[in-house]
Amino acid sequence: MKPLIISKKNNGYINVKSDDIKLITDDYKKKNGKLIPHHLNLYVNNENFSLNIDMKAKGIHHTRVMGFINYYRYHMECKGFVTIDSKKEEIDDILICEFMRFG
């Protein structure tokens, strides 16, 4: 997994090491002949930043790109929180996620 950079409005940024990021996937179901996750949890925790978002697929749109790339656009129900320097923000929204699978 790649490192993450969090931009703080008018106040610099926070680097998050890839070792601090956990993405857990489960509830795999077949969509267009491929097993894809329908539930994800994104978790990050370090001294300046924490994040815990539970994401459940509410709708998935599939497209094939260049004949061999399976592209999935998810509408995800996202619930959780983000904390930056002790300021906590709750998340409860439907957001778009993307997933590509080759072959």
Residue pairs with C-beta under 8 A, 6 or more apart in sequence:
1 18
1 21
1 23
2 18
3 15
3 16
3 17
3 18
3 21
4 15
4 16
4 18
4 21
4 44
5 13
5 14
5 15
5 16
6 13
6 14
6 16
6 49
6 84
7 13
8 14
8 84
8 85
14 48
14 49
14 84
16 44
16 46
16 49
17 46
20 44
20 45
20 46
21 42
21 43
21 44
22 41
22 42
22 43
22 44
23 40
23 41
23 42
23 43
24 40
24 41
24 43
25 37
25 39
25 40
26 37
26 39
27 37
27 38
27 39
28 35
28 36
28 37
28 38
29 35
29 36
29 38
30 36
31 60
31 62
31 72
32 62
32 70
34 70
34 101
36 60
36 72
36 99
36 101
37 57
37 99
38 56
38 57
38 60
39 54
39 55
39 56
39 57
40 54
40 55
40 76
40 97
41 52
41 53
41 54
41 55
42 51
42 52
42 53
42 55
42 80
43 51
43 52
43 53
44 50
44 51
44 52
45 51
48 84
48 85
49 82
49 83
49 84
50 81
50 82
50 83
51 80
51 81
51 82
51 83
52 80
52 81
53 78
53 79
53 80
53 81
53 82
53 91
54 78
54 79
54 80
55 74
55 76
55 77
55 78
55 95
55 97
56 76
56 77
57 74
57 75
57 76
58 75
58 76
58 77
58 94
59 74
59 75
60 72
60 73
60 74
60 75
61 72
61 73
62 70
62 71
62 72
63 71
63 73
64 70
64 71
65 71
65 100
68 102
68 103
69 100
69 101
69 102
70 100
70 101
70 102
70 103
71 98
71 99
71 100
72 98
72 99
72 100
72 101
73 96
73 97
73 98
74 96
74 97
74 98
74 99
75 94
75 95
75 96
76 94
76 95
76 96
76 97
77 94
78 91
78 92
78 93
78 94
78 95
79 91
79 92
80 90
80 91
81 88
81 89
81 90
81 91
82 88
82 89
82 91
83 89
